[in-house]
Structure formats: C-alpha cells, structure tokens
Amino acid sequence: MTTGYGYFVLKLRLPPAGDASGCAGVIERLGTTDRRSFETAEELKTGKKDAGDRGGKITEIMRTVSNLLSTEVQRSYNFFSATYPDRLVTKLYLTGGAAKSAFLKEMLTEKIGVDVELFDPFEGIAVEEGSVDPAMTSGFNTAATVAIGLALRNQEDRR
C-alpha cells in the first residue's frame, strides 16, 4: 500500500496454496474425483482456461475465495487506518500467487476504496533478448516478486 508520506508495506501471509483459498481449495470445491492438476486449477483460478460446463461453479468458488482474501486484507487495512489516521493510503499493489485470481482485484477495490494494481517486479529490469521467454515473465510476474527482490539485493544486504 502506498501512503501520502511514502510507502507502507503490508506483508499479509495468506493461506498457502494447499489451503482452501489456493489451488487445492479450488480442486476440492470442484468436487472432482480425478483431482485436477495444479496447472489446470491455476488456469481455472485466473480465468486463463475455459471452465466449460463448470463455469458457474468456478465463478462461485472464485467469488467466495476472493471474498475471503479481500476480507483479510481489509482487516489489515482497517487496522493500519486506525493506527495511523494521518496517513492516507492511495494505492494497493497485489503480488504473489493469488494476485491474479479472478475477482480479487475488483473486490479489494470495492472493499477498501483505493486503486488496486498488479505489481510487476520485472518492470524497469532489462532482460537480454532471447534469454527469457516473454510469456514466462508476464505469466509469472506476480509470483516472482520475492525471487526478483532477492536477486537484486546487493552483497552487503545478503549477509
């Protein structure tokens, strides 16, 4: 989250992917007996794959999961606002595996009332042409935030 006085970083630990809000939760809530793969669940979760006849159920699941996640972020936002009433939050950046989940960005905008954007850790980083598939960096950009941050640390910070 950004404030009028600089940056406020909220490190909210959401449930891991194996929890009901992650891919395993999507698989479980679908009630499939074939236990869809992580990749398929991720594609369904982010809307990259057509859910076919299960579209309504996927939409219902993702609305429920996004509501759970956005409620958790709203609690932290409310705590910050109560603790620092003189600091105005103007933008929230989403990053991590759940950042591209269907409905999450919209629900956060609605619940918190500030601009919500996906954070791209590759923005401003020069990547040698041909060394990395551009689809890879755009497809996994929000999930690569910690790795990019660690890679950019200087030697002194690494100790």
OpenMM code with the backbone's topology and positions (N, CA, C; nanometers):
from openmm import Vec3, app, unit

residues = "MET THR THR GLY TYR GLY TYR PHE VAL LEU LYS LEU ARG LEU PRO PRO ALA GLY ASP ALA SER GLY CYS ALA GLY VAL ILE GLU ARG LEU GLY THR THR ASP ARG ARG SER PHE GLU THR ALA GLU GLU LEU LYS THR GLY LYS LYS ASP ALA GLY ASP ARG GLY GLY LYS ILE THR GLU ILE MET ARG THR VAL SER ASN LEU LEU SER THR GLU VAL GLN ARG SER TYR ASN PHE PHE SER ALA THR TYR PRO ASP ARG LEU VAL THR LYS LEU TYR LEU THR GLY GLY ALA ALA LYS SER ALA PHE LEU LYS GLU MET LEU THR GLU LYS ILE GLY VAL ASP VAL GLU LEU PHE ASP PRO PHE GLU GLY ILE ALA VAL GLU GLU GLY SER VAL ASP PRO ALA MET THR SER GLY PHE ASN THR ALA ALA THR VAL ALA ILE GLY LEU ALA LEU ARG ASN GLN GLU ASP ARG ARG".split()
positions = [
    Vec3(0.0851, -0.1169, 0.0000),
    Vec3(0.0000, 0.0000, 0.0000),
    Vec3(0.0898, 0.1233, 0.0000),
    Vec3(0.0524, 0.2237, -0.0735),
    Vec3(0.1294, 0.3470, -0.0709),
    Vec3(0.0528, 0.4509, 0.0089),
    Vec3(0.1261, 0.5384, 0.0708),
    Vec3(0.0651, 0.6428, 0.1513),
    Vec3(0.1099, 0.7771, 0.0982),
    Vec3(0.0479, 0.8825, 0.1451),
    Vec3(0.0865, 1.0166, 0.1053),
    Vec3(0.2242, 1.0546, 0.1564),
    Vec3(0.2806, 0.9746, 0.2452),
    Vec3(0.4096, 1.0042, 0.3058),
    Vec3(0.5175, 0.9038, 0.2669),
    Vec3(0.4942, 0.8260, 0.1667),
    Vec3(0.5903, 0.7239, 0.1282),
    Vec3(0.5196, 0.5926, 0.1074),
    Vec3(0.5827, 0.4867, 0.1496),
    Vec3(0.5251, 0.3544, 0.1282),
    Vec3(0.5006, 0.2822, 0.2588),
    Vec3(0.3903, 0.2158, 0.2648),
    Vec3(0.3583, 0.1256, 0.3736),
    Vec3(0.3513, -0.0126, 0.3106),
    Vec3(0.4289, -0.1043, 0.3589),
    Vec3(0.4308, -0.2381, 0.3027),
    Vec3(0.3581, -0.3313, 0.3977),
    Vec3(0.2538, -0.3912, 0.3480),
    Vec3(0.1762, -0.4863, 0.4250),
    Vec3(0.2158, -0.6257, 0.3816),
    Vec3(0.2783, -0.6977, 0.4720),
    Vec3(0.3158, -0.8364, 0.4427),
    Vec3(0.2105, -0.9250, 0.5076),
    Vec3(0.1098, -0.9505, 0.4319),
    Vec3(-0.0002, -1.0307, 0.4823),
    Vec3(0.0199, -1.1739, 0.4379),
    Vec3(0.0351, -1.2625, 0.5316),
    Vec3(0.0533, -1.4042, 0.4992),
    Vec3(-0.0834, -1.4684, 0.4839),
    Vec3(-0.1170, -1.4910, 0.3596),
    Vec3(-0.2434, -1.5569, 0.3312),
    Vec3(-0.2220, -1.7075, 0.3351),
    Vec3(-0.3285, -1.7826, 0.3445),
    Vec3(-0.3130, -1.9281, 0.3495),
    Vec3(-0.2342, -1.9794, 0.2298),
    Vec3(-0.1527, -2.0833, 0.2492),
    Vec3(-0.0740, -2.1380, 0.1395),
    Vec3(-0.1624, -2.2030, 0.0344),
    Vec3(-0.1008, -2.2343, -0.0806),
    Vec3(-0.1757, -2.2902, -0.1934),
    Vec3(-0.2519, -2.4169, -0.1566),
    Vec3(-0.2052, -2.4903, -0.0580),
    Vec3(-0.2730, -2.6126, -0.0189),
    Vec3(-0.3975, -2.5878, 0.0643),
    Vec3(-0.4192, -2.4651, 0.1054),
    Vec3(-0.5333, -2.4300, 0.1871),
    Vec3(-0.6573, -2.4105, 0.0992),
    Vec3(-0.7700, -2.3916, 0.1621),
    Vec3(-0.8965, -2.3781, 0.0899),
    Vec3(-0.9015, -2.2586, -0.0040),
    Vec3(-0.8124, -2.1614, 0.0127),
    Vec3(-0.8144, -2.0449, -0.0753),
    Vec3(-0.7196, -2.0592, -0.1928),
    Vec3(-0.6396, -2.1637, -0.1957),
    Vec3(-0.5446, -2.1845, -0.3044),
    Vec3(-0.5971, -2.2826, -0.4072),
    Vec3(-0.5072, -2.3293, -0.4922),
    Vec3(-0.5451, -2.4227, -0.5984),
    Vec3(-0.6053, -2.5506, -0.5435),
    Vec3(-0.5493, -2.6003, -0.4327),
    Vec3(-0.6041, -2.7228, -0.3741),
    Vec3(-0.7478, -2.7006, -0.3299),
    Vec3(-0.7762, -2.5800, -0.2813),
    Vec3(-0.9127, -2.5469, -0.2427),
    Vec3(-1.0064, -2.5425, -0.3610),
    Vec3(-0.9570, -2.4899, -0.4733),
    Vec3(-1.0380, -2.4866, -0.5949),
    Vec3(-1.0689, -2.6293, -0.6384),
    Vec3(-0.9664, -2.7149, -0.6385),
    Vec3(-0.9842, -2.8551, -0.6771),
    Vec3(-1.0856, -2.9222, -0.5850),
    Vec3(-1.0674, -2.9015, -0.4540),
    Vec3(-1.1560, -2.9640, -0.3561),
    Vec3(-1.2998, -2.9158, -0.3724),
    Vec3(-1.3175, -2.7852, -0.3912),
    Vec3(-1.4518, -2.7298, -0.4029),
    Vec3(-1.5203, -2.7724, -0.5325),
    Vec3(-1.4407, -2.8053, -0.6346),
    Vec3(-1.4998, -2.8566, -0.7578),
    Vec3(-1.5570, -2.9957, -0.7372),
    Vec3(-1.5062, -3.0640, -0.6355),
    Vec3(-1.5555, -3.1971, -0.6055),
    Vec3(-1.5177, -3.2998, -0.7107),
    Vec3(-1.4044, -3.2799, -0.7762),
    Vec3(-1.3635, -3.3741, -0.8795),
    Vec3(-1.3018, -3.4973, -0.8167),
    Vec3(-1.3231, -3.6092, -0.8803),
    Vec3(-1.2635, -3.7327, -0.8320),
    Vec3(-1.1277, -3.7557, -0.8963),
    Vec3(-1.1019, -3.6872, -1.0100),
    Vec3(-0.9741, -3.7066, -1.0778),
    Vec3(-0.8648, -3.6137, -1.0261),
    Vec3(-0.8992, -3.5302, -0.9283),
    Vec3(-0.8029, -3.4378, -0.8671),
    Vec3(-0.7251, -3.3606, -0.9736),
    Vec3(-0.7892, -3.2618, -1.0310),
    Vec3(-0.7263, -3.1797, -1.1352),
    Vec3(-0.5860, -3.1365, -1.0941),
    Vec3(-0.5027, -3.1219, -1.1922),
    Vec3(-0.3647, -3.0834, -1.1655),
    Vec3(-0.3564, -2.9394, -1.1167),
    Vec3(-0.2446, -2.9077, -1.0545),
    Vec3(-0.2201, -2.7716, -1.0073),
    Vec3(-0.2289, -2.6728, -1.1234),
    Vec3(-0.1701, -2.7074, -1.2373),
    Vec3(-0.1691, -2.6174, -1.3523),
    Vec3(-0.3108, -2.5882, -1.4005),
    Vec3(-0.3938, -2.6916, -1.4073),
    Vec3(-0.5320, -2.6733, -1.4508),
    Vec3(-0.6069, -2.5866, -1.3508),
    Vec3(-0.5881, -2.6142, -1.2223),
    Vec3(-0.6546, -2.5342, -1.1187),
    Vec3(-0.6099, -2.3889, -1.1267),
    Vec3(-0.4812, -2.3660, -1.1508),
    Vec3(-0.4292, -2.2295, -1.1632),
    Vec3(-0.4914, -2.1591, -1.2832),
    Vec3(-0.5030, -2.2291, -1.3952),
    Vec3(-0.5638, -2.1707, -1.5149),
    Vec3(-0.7113, -2.1394, -1.4923),
    Vec3(-0.7817, -2.2266, -1.4228),
    Vec3(-0.9216, -2.2015, -1.3910),
    Vec3(-0.9342, -2.0856, -1.2925),
    Vec3(-0.8450, -2.0826, -1.1937),
    Vec3(-0.8468, -1.9795, -1.0892),
    Vec3(-0.8269, -1.8405, -1.1475),
    Vec3(-0.7390, -1.8299, -1.2475),
    Vec3(-0.7074, -1.6994, -1.3054),
    Vec3(-0.7879, -1.6680, -1.4305),
    Vec3(-0.8733, -1.7622, -1.4735),
    Vec3(-0.9568, -1.7388, -1.5900),
    Vec3(-0.8876, -1.7623, -1.7235),
    Vec3(-0.7699, -1.8225, -1.7219),
    Vec3(-0.6972, -1.8498, -1.8457),
    Vec3(-0.7541, -1.9689, -1.9209),
    Vec3(-0.8275, -2.0538, -1.8510),
    Vec3(-0.8840, -2.1736, -1.9124),
    Vec3(-1.0353, -2.1672, -1.9022),
    Vec3(-1.1012, -2.2026, -2.0106),
    Vec3(-1.2467, -2.2075, -2.0129),
    Vec3(-1.2936, -2.3219, -1.9245),
    Vec3(-1.3811, -2.2915, -1.8331),
    Vec3(-1.4296, -2.3925, -1.7393),
    Vec3(-1.5399, -2.4794, -1.7985),
    Vec3(-1.5841, -2.4451, -1.9169),
    Vec3(-1.6866, -2.5255, -1.9826),
    Vec3(-1.8148, -2.5306, -1.9016),
    Vec3(-1.8667, -2.6518, -1.8823),
    Vec3(-1.9931, -2.6683, -1.8108),
    Vec3(-1.9805, -2.6394, -1.6614),
    Vec3(-1.8586, -2.6235, -1.6129),
    Vec3(-1.8377, -2.5917, -1.4706),
    Vec3(-1.8140, -2.4425, -1.4481),
    Vec3(-1.8370, -2.3622, -1.5514),
    Vec3(-1.8113, -2.2187, -1.5407),
    Vec3(-1.8817, -2.1521, -1.4248),
    Vec3(-2.0076, -2.1856, -1.4048),
    Vec3(-2.0841, -2.1271, -1.2941),
    Vec3(-2.0273, -2.1644, -1.1594),
    Vec3(-1.9868, -2.2899, -1.1473),
    Vec3(-1.9300, -2.3360, -1.0199),
    Vec3(-1.7943, -2.2702, -0.9944),
    Vec3(-1.7109, -2.2589, -1.0999),
    Vec3(-1.5805, -2.1926, -1.0850),
    Vec3(-1.6013, -2.0469, -1.0424),
    Vec3(-1.6960, -1.9790, -1.1062),
    Vec3(-1.7240, -1.8395, -1.0710),
    Vec3(-1.7651, -1.8285, -0.9250),
    Vec3(-1.8533, -1.9165, -0.8808),
    Vec3(-1.8979, -1.9160, -0.7413),
    Vec3(-1.7810, -1.9404, -0.6453),
    Vec3(-1.6964, -2.0374, -0.6783),
    Vec3(-1.5807, -2.0691, -0.5944),
    Vec3(-1.4862, -1.9500, -0.5880),
    Vec3(-1.4551, -1.8902, -0.7023),
    Vec3(-1.3591, -1.7804, -0.7045),
    Vec3(-1.4143, -1.6555, -0.6365),
    Vec3(-1.5433, -1.6325, -0.6461),
    Vec3(-1.6022, -1.5204, -0.5719),
    Vec3(-1.5893, -1.5442, -0.4211),
    Vec3(-1.6145, -1.6661, -0.3772),
    Vec3(-1.6035, -1.6993, -0.2353),
    Vec3(-1.4601, -1.6840, -0.1865),
    Vec3(-1.3658, -1.7414, -0.2608),
    Vec3(-1.2251, -1.7350, -0.2218),
    Vec3(-1.1745, -1.5908, -0.2248),
    Vec3(-1.2081, -1.5161, -0.3299),
    Vec3(-1.1641, -1.3768, -0.3396),
    Vec3(-1.2246, -1.2925, -0.2280),
    Vec3(-1.3466, -1.3238, -0.1890),
    Vec3(-1.4093, -1.2527, -0.0781),
    Vec3(-1.3357, -1.2810, 0.0527),
    Vec3(-1.2958, -1.4071, 0.0745),
    Vec3(-1.2198, -1.4410, 0.1955),
    Vec3(-1.0867, -1.3658, 0.2001),
    Vec3(-1.0152, -1.3668, 0.0879),
    Vec3(-0.8855, -1.2996, 0.0828),
    Vec3(-0.9006, -1.1481, 0.0981),
    Vec3(-0.9968, -1.0894, 0.0290),
    Vec3(-1.0128, -0.9438, 0.0360),
    Vec3(-1.0598, -0.8994, 0.1744),
    Vec3(-1.1368, -0.9819, 0.2425),
    Vec3(-1.1785, -0.9505, 0.3793),
    Vec3(-1.0579, -0.9484, 0.4721),
    Vec3(-0.9653, -1.0419, 0.4527),
    Vec3(-0.8437, -1.0456, 0.5342),
    Vec3(-0.7575, -0.9213, 0.5097),
    Vec3(-0.7443, -0.8809, 0.3848),
    Vec3(-0.6678, -0.7593, 0.3528),
    Vec3(-0.7391, -0.6373, 0.4101),
    Vec3(-0.8719, -0.6345, 0.4015),
    Vec3(-0.9483, -0.5222, 0.4555),
    Vec3(-0.9268, -0.5080, 0.6060),
    Vec3(-0.9184, -0.6180, 0.6775),
    Vec3(-0.8921, -0.6131, 0.8226),
    Vec3(-0.7585, -0.5454, 0.8515),
    Vec3(-0.6560, -0.5837, 0.7754),
    Vec3(-0.5242, -0.5226, 0.7940),
    Vec3(-0.5267, -0.3750, 0.7560),
    Vec3(-0.5958, -0.3433, 0.6489),
    Vec3(-0.6096, -0.2038, 0.6060),
    Vec3(-0.6804, -0.1226, 0.7147),
    Vec3(-0.7876, -0.1763, 0.7696),
    Vec3(-0.8612, -0.1062, 0.8756),
    Vec3(-0.7728, -0.0837, 0.9980),
    Vec3(-0.6927, -0.1830, 1.0341),
    Vec3(-0.6006, -0.1686, 1.1466),
    Vec3(-0.4996, -0.0579, 1.1183),
    Vec3(-0.4407, -0.0576, 0.9978),
    Vec3(-0.3449, 0.0465, 0.9605),
    Vec3(-0.4103, 0.1841, 0.9671),
    Vec3(-0.5304, 0.1957, 0.9117),
    Vec3(-0.6006, 0.3247, 0.9099),
    Vec3(-0.6322, 0.3744, 1.0505),
    Vec3(-0.6667, 0.2835, 1.1396),
    Vec3(-0.6958, 0.3223, 1.2781),
    Vec3(-0.5686, 0.3585, 1.3538),
    Vec3(-0.4591, 0.2893, 1.3237),
    Vec3(-0.3320, 0.3131, 1.3916),
    Vec3(-0.2647, 0.4405, 1.3425),
    Vec3(-0.2762, 0.4689, 1.2132),
    Vec3(-0.2136, 0.5860, 1.1514),
    Vec3(-0.3189, 0.6698, 1.0786),
    Vec3(-0.4086, 0.7356, 1.1517),
    Vec3(-0.5181, 0.8082, 1.0863),
    Vec3(-0.4714, 0.9260, 1.0002),
    Vec3(-0.3494, 0.9738, 1.0228),
    Vec3(-0.2987, 1.0864, 0.9458),
    Vec3(-0.2323, 1.0426, 0.8145),
    Vec3(-0.2255, 0.9151, 0.7891),
    Vec3(-0.1628, 0.8635, 0.6664),
    Vec3(-0.2702, 0.8094, 0.5731),
    Vec3(-0.2741, 0.8658, 0.4555),
    Vec3(-0.3749, 0.8296, 0.3576),
    Vec3(-0.3209, 0.7251, 0.2605),
    Vec3(-0.3854, 0.6113, 0.2532),
    Vec3(-0.3474, 0.5072, 0.1580),
    Vec3(-0.4134, 0.5417, 0.0248),
    Vec3(-0.3320, 0.5474, -0.0804),
    Vec3(-0.3849, 0.5857, -0.2110),
    Vec3(-0.3804, 0.4731, -0.3138),
    Vec3(-0.3029, 0.3705, -0.2878),
    Vec3(-0.2914, 0.2619, -0.3843),
    Vec3(-0.2483, 0.1349, -0.3142),
    Vec3(-0.2984, 0.0232, -0.3653),
    Vec3(-0.2615, -0.1066, -0.3133),
    Vec3(-0.2071, -0.1883, -0.4301),
    Vec3(-0.0914, -0.2506, -0.4100),
    Vec3(-0.0294, -0.3347, -0.5129),
    Vec3(-0.0440, -0.4809, -0.4732),
    Vec3(-0.0951, -0.5610, -0.5645),
    Vec3(-0.1087, -0.7042, -0.5402),
    Vec3(0.0099, -0.7785, -0.5979),
    Vec3(0.0582, -0.8743, -0.5244),
    Vec3(0.1661, -0.9592, -0.5711),
    Vec3(0.1499, -1.0963, -0.5082),
    Vec3(0.2186, -1.1932, -0.5610),
    Vec3(0.2091, -1.3288, -0.5087),
    Vec3(0.1191, -1.4141, -0.5958),
    Vec3(0.1084, -1.5392, -0.5588),
    Vec3(0.0346, -1.6354, -0.6389),
    Vec3(-0.1131, -1.6061, -0.6540),
    Vec3(-0.1746, -1.5464, -0.5550),
    Vec3(-0.3188, -1.5207, -0.5609),
    Vec3(-0.3536, -1.3879, -0.6278),
    Vec3(-0.2525, -1.3071, -0.6605),
    Vec3(-0.2773, -1.1732, -0.7137),
    Vec3(-0.3636, -1.1719, -0.8390),
    Vec3(-0.3485, -1.2729, -0.9234),
    Vec3(-0.4240, -1.2765, -1.0491),
    Vec3(-0.5537, -1.3567, -1.0391),
    Vec3(-0.5930, -1.3915, -0.9187),
    Vec3(-0.7170, -1.4661, -0.9007),
    Vec3(-0.8361, -1.3852, -0.9494),
    Vec3(-0.9286, -1.4557, -1.0127),
    Vec3(-1.0486, -1.3892, -1.0623),
    Vec3(-1.1215, -1.3205, -0.9480),
    Vec3(-1.1635, -1.1989, -0.9699),
    Vec3(-1.2445, -1.1175, -0.8790),
    Vec3(-1.1681, -1.0523, -0.7643),
    Vec3(-1.0444, -1.0938, -0.7345),
    Vec3(-0.9751, -1.0404, -0.6171),
    Vec3(-0.9500, -0.8907, -0.6290),
    Vec3(-0.8945, -0.8475, -0.7401),
    Vec3(-0.8634, -0.7054, -0.7588),
    Vec3(-0.9903, -0.6200, -0.7457),
    Vec3(-1.0972, -0.6637, -0.8096),
    Vec3(-1.2229, -0.5885, -0.8051),
    Vec3(-1.2818, -0.5845, -0.6641),
    Vec3(-1.2754, -0.6962, -0.5929),
    Vec3(-1.3295, -0.6990, -0.4570),
    Vec3(-1.2487, -0.6110, -0.3625),
    Vec3(-1.1161, -0.6089, -0.3799),
    Vec3(-1.0329, -0.5221, -0.2962),
    Vec3(-1.0640, -0.3751, -0.3240),
    Vec3(-1.0779, -0.3406, -0.4495),
    Vec3(-1.1119, -0.2024, -0.4858),
    Vec3(-1.2441, -0.1629, -0.4209),
    Vec3(-1.3411, -0.2529, -0.4278),
    Vec3(-1.4729, -0.2265, -0.3713),
    Vec3(-1.4687, -0.2151, -0.2187),
    Vec3(-1.3984, -0.3058, -0.1515),
    Vec3(-1.3974, -0.3084, -0.0048),
    Vec3(-1.3133, -0.1980, 0.0565),
    Vec3(-1.2000, -0.1657, -0.0075),
    Vec3(-1.1080, -0.0690, 0.0521),
    Vec3(-1.1272, 0.0707, -0.0057),
    Vec3(-1.1663, 0.0772, -0.1315),
    Vec3(-1.1952, 0.2070, -0.1919),
    Vec3(-1.0725, 0.2816, -0.2423),
    Vec3(-0.9656, 0.2097, -0.2752),
    Vec3(-0.8459, 0.2712, -0.3342),
    Vec3(-0.8117, 0.1964, -0.4628),
    Vec3(-0.7254, 0.2580, -0.5443),
    Vec3(-0.6793, 0.1907, -0.6654),
    Vec3(-0.6022, 0.0654, -0.6285),
    Vec3(-0.6257, -0.0420, -0.7023),
    Vec3(-0.5552, -0.1681, -0.6813),
    Vec3(-0.4900, -0.2065, -0.8133),
    Vec3(-0.3608, -0.2333, -0.8097),
    Vec3(-0.2866, -0.2712, -0.9296),
    Vec3(-0.2057, -0.3973, -0.9032),
    Vec3(-0.1805, -0.4719, -1.0110),
    Vec3(-0.0889, -0.5854, -1.0006),
    Vec3(0.0526, -0.5311, -1.0029),
    Vec3(0.1364, -0.5772, -0.9116),
    Vec3(0.2753, -0.5339, -0.9068),
    Vec3(0.3571, -0.6208, -1.0009),
    Vec3(0.4364, -0.5579, -1.0858),
    Vec3(0.5208, -0.6310, -1.1804),
    Vec3(0.6668, -0.6104, -1.1421),
    Vec3(0.7305, -0.7118, -1.0811),
    Vec3(0.8693, -0.6964, -1.0381),
    Vec3(0.9674, -0.6866, -1.1545),
    Vec3(0.9234, -0.7224, -1.2752),
    Vec3(1.0106, -0.7143, -1.3923),
    Vec3(1.0114, -0.5741, -1.4542),
    Vec3(0.9179, -0.4889, -1.4120),
    Vec3(0.9113, -0.3531, -1.4674),
    Vec3(1.0406, -0.2790, -1.4352),
    Vec3(1.1016, -0.2242, -1.5380),
    Vec3(1.2253, -0.1497, -1.5199),
    Vec3(1.3504, -0.2357, -1.5193),
    Vec3(1.3354, -0.3647, -1.5369),
    Vec3(1.4509, -0.4549, -1.5409),
    Vec3(1.4784, -0.4898, -1.6863),
    Vec3(1.6010, -0.4666, -1.7289),
    Vec3(1.6402, -0.5006, -1.8655),
    Vec3(1.6705, -0.6498, -1.8719),
    Vec3(1.6014, -0.7186, -1.9600),
    Vec3(1.6230, -0.8618, -1.9787),
    Vec3(1.6807, -0.8806, -2.1184),
    Vec3(1.7932, -0.9491, -2.1250),
    Vec3(1.8596, -0.9717, -2.2527),
    Vec3(1.7656, -1.0469, -2.3466),
    Vec3(1.7483, -0.9911, -2.4662),
    Vec3(1.6590, -1.0509, -2.5642),
    Vec3(1.7001, -1.1956, -2.5943),
    Vec3(1.6030, -1.2832, -2.5924),
    Vec3(1.6285, -1.4238, -2.6204),
    Vec3(1.6680, -1.5065, -2.4996),
    Vec3(1.7000, -1.4417, -2.3876),
    Vec3(1.7424, -1.5173, -2.2696),
    Vec3(1.6243, -1.5733, -2.1903),
    Vec3(1.5113, -1.5057, -2.1993),
    Vec3(1.3924, -1.5481, -2.1269),
    Vec3(1.2713, -1.5316, -2.2175),
    Vec3(1.1840, -1.6278, -2.2165),
    Vec3(1.0610, -1.6206, -2.2938),
    Vec3(0.9720, -1.5108, -2.2338),
    Vec3(0.9330, -1.4085, -2.3119),
    Vec3(0.8484, -1.3008, -2.2596),
    Vec3(0.7169, -1.3513, -2.1996),
    Vec3(0.6633, -1.4598, -2.2523),
    Vec3(0.5403, -1.5157, -2.1962),
    Vec3(0.5635, -1.5658, -2.0534),
    Vec3(0.6848, -1.6114, -2.0270),
    Vec3(0.7185, -1.6595, -1.8925),
    Vec3(0.7192, -1.5434, -1.7928),
    Vec3(0.7826, -1.4325, -1.8300),
    Vec3(0.7892, -1.3198, -1.7364),
    Vec3(0.6524, -1.2574, -1.7150),
    Vec3(0.5692, -1.2514, -1.8179),
    Vec3(0.4368, -1.1925, -1.7984),
    Vec3(0.3420, -1.2906, -1.7295),
    Vec3(0.3605, -1.4188, -1.7527),
    Vec3(0.2724, -1.5178, -1.6924),
    Vec3(0.2959, -1.5406, -1.5446),
    Vec3(0.4199, -1.5225, -1.5002),
    Vec3(0.4543, -1.5494, -1.3605),
    Vec3(0.5066, -1.4255, -1.2885),
    Vec3(0.4795, -1.3074, -1.3443),
    Vec3(0.5382, -1.1873, -1.2861),
    Vec3(0.4991, -1.1640, -1.1400),
    Vec3(0.3737, -1.1786, -1.1049),
    Vec3(0.3356, -1.1505, -0.9658),
    Vec3(0.3885, -1.2567, -0.8692),
    Vec3(0.4116, -1.3767, -0.9176),
    Vec3(0.4636, -1.4830, -0.8314),
    Vec3(0.6146, -1.4736, -0.8135),
    Vec3(0.6813, -1.3918, -0.8942),
    Vec3(0.8276, -1.3826, -0.8906),
    Vec3(0.8794, -1.2674, -0.8055),
    Vec3(0.7941, -1.1968, -0.7361),
    Vec3(0.8344, -1.0773, -0.6630),
    Vec3(0.9455, -1.1029, -0.5616),
    Vec3(0.9315, -1.2039, -0.4791),
    Vec3(1.0331, -1.2319, -0.3772),
    Vec3(1.1643, -1.2721, -0.4437),
    Vec3(1.1581, -1.3589, -0.5440),
    Vec3(1.2797, -1.4035, -0.6122),
    Vec3(1.3527, -1.2867, -0.6775),
    Vec3(1.2801, -1.1974, -0.7434),
    Vec3(1.3417, -1.0805, -0.8076),
    Vec3(1.4017, -0.9891, -0.7013),
    Vec3(1.3298, -0.9678, -0.5937),
    Vec3(1.3815, -0.8845, -0.4864),
    Vec3(1.5100, -0.9391, -0.4265),
    Vec3(1.5130, -1.0693, -0.4041),
    Vec3(1.6349, -1.1304, -0.3501),
    Vec3(1.7499, -1.1214, -0.4492),
    Vec3(1.7208, -1.1394, -0.5761),
    Vec3(1.8260, -1.1334, -0.6784),
    Vec3(1.8838, -0.9927, -0.6915),
    Vec3(1.8046, -0.8910, -0.6622),
    Vec3(1.8502, -0.7528, -0.6768),
    Vec3(1.9220, -0.6982, -0.5533),
    Vec3(1.9197, -0.7721, -0.4449),
    Vec3(1.9882, -0.7254, -0.3243),
    Vec3(2.1372, -0.7162, -0.3493),
    Vec3(2.2008, -0.6187, -0.2856),
    Vec3(2.3466, -0.6087, -0.3012),
    Vec3(2.4147, -0.7041, -0.2033),
    Vec3(2.5418, -0.7219, -0.2204),
    Vec3(2.6180, -0.8183, -0.1399),
    Vec3(2.6086, -0.7889, 0.0101),
    Vec3(2.6092, -0.6629, 0.0464),
    Vec3(2.6032, -0.6254, 0.1887),
    Vec3(2.4724, -0.6693, 0.2520),
    Vec3(2.3601, -0.6565, 0.1770),
    Vec3(2.2307, -0.6974, 0.2282),
    Vec3(2.2179, -0.8484, 0.2438),
    Vec3(2.2986, -0.9221, 0.1716),
    Vec3(2.2866, -1.0676, 0.1698),
    Vec3(2.3469, -1.1332, 0.2930),
    Vec3(2.4174, -1.0593, 0.3723),
    Vec3(2.4831, -1.1171, 0.4914),
    Vec3(2.3941, -1.1202, 0.6099),
] * unit.nanometer
topology = app.Topology()
chain = topology.addChain("A")
for resn in residues:
    res = topology.addResidue(resn, chain)
    for name in ("N", "CA", "C"):
        topology.addAtom(name, app.Element.getBySymbol(name[0]), res)
